[in-house]
Amino acid sequence: MIELDAATVMVQWATGGLFFLWITTRRREVGLGYGWLQRLTFIIFGIIALVIANFTEWVVVRDVATVAMILASSVALWVSYQRRSAGVQKQRALIERRSARVAQMTGIDKEEERFDKDAPEFPPVLDLIPPIFGVIACIAGGIDAADPAWLGVARIVVGAFFLGAVSDAMLLGHWYLVQPGLGRGPLNELVKWTTALWPFELIVLLIPTGMVSVLNGTIDDGFLGQLGWFWAASTIATIILLGLTIVILRGKEYSAVMAATGMLYLAILMAFSMDLVARATLRT
């Protein structure tokens, strides 16, 4: 059984989101603004977790690690902003190629966004440090919240990566409106990560005492069994929506990215239902 702690939920969401931010920034394709948006979002989530803990219960290791995560992400944000003139390698190369094509076809050297090639780029490894602290916070939260502790830790850590992957995929889908011409690679990668994590999320939620006990009536969900079946429907819907997203992204039209983002809107709702409904039903 596991206690549903809102502070731990916010920490795990921020941890997963920051980890998959690194998965994206390490490719050096997506513009710096995407990283600024993500870091600010998950820094705020970490702060919200600390505020909730202040009004509920402090878990010392979790909350100290959360502070470290916030500070590390703030440093990454500051370095990224300071080095904004360099842009990112593959985005810079794409703009230069397009500029050269326009000049060749029209004879007009159209002024495009320029980057300082001599300026140092943002090192993506800085985005890997915050989720390391976040995982420590999640482990501490899992130990505090569950019995047996190992199962609580497994559910919270796996849930962190699962929720982070689907959240970042949905947010990245919107970024294609800001950065036209961005390849499908970064979005495809996040969708595949989310799909690969789905069975692990399912397994940790089924391990006894798990959702099987809710579905067979051993554990009363308080809603005459309907909550358990809602969880089952959400679980199935999540993987179906992710599969549809993968298929849609095979389309060559730009509209395919927007359609896939719409699917991810629904997937994130179902994924959160899969995780949080289970933990609320299995709460101590």
ABEGO torsion letter per residue (X at the ends): XBBBBAAAAAAAAAAAAAAAAAAAAAAGABBAAAAAAAAAAAAAAAAAAAAAAAABBBBAAAAAAAAAAAAAAAAAAAAAAAAAAAEBAAAAAAAAAAAAAAAAAAGBBBBBBBBBAABBBBBAAAAAAAAAAAAAAAAAAAAAABOBAAAAAAAAAAAAAAAAAAAAAAAAAAAAAABBGBBAAAAAAAAAAAAAAAAAAAAAAABOBBAAAAAAGABBAGAGGAAAAAAAAAAAAAAAAAAAAAAAAABABAAAAAAAAAAAAAAAAAAAAAAAAAAAAABX
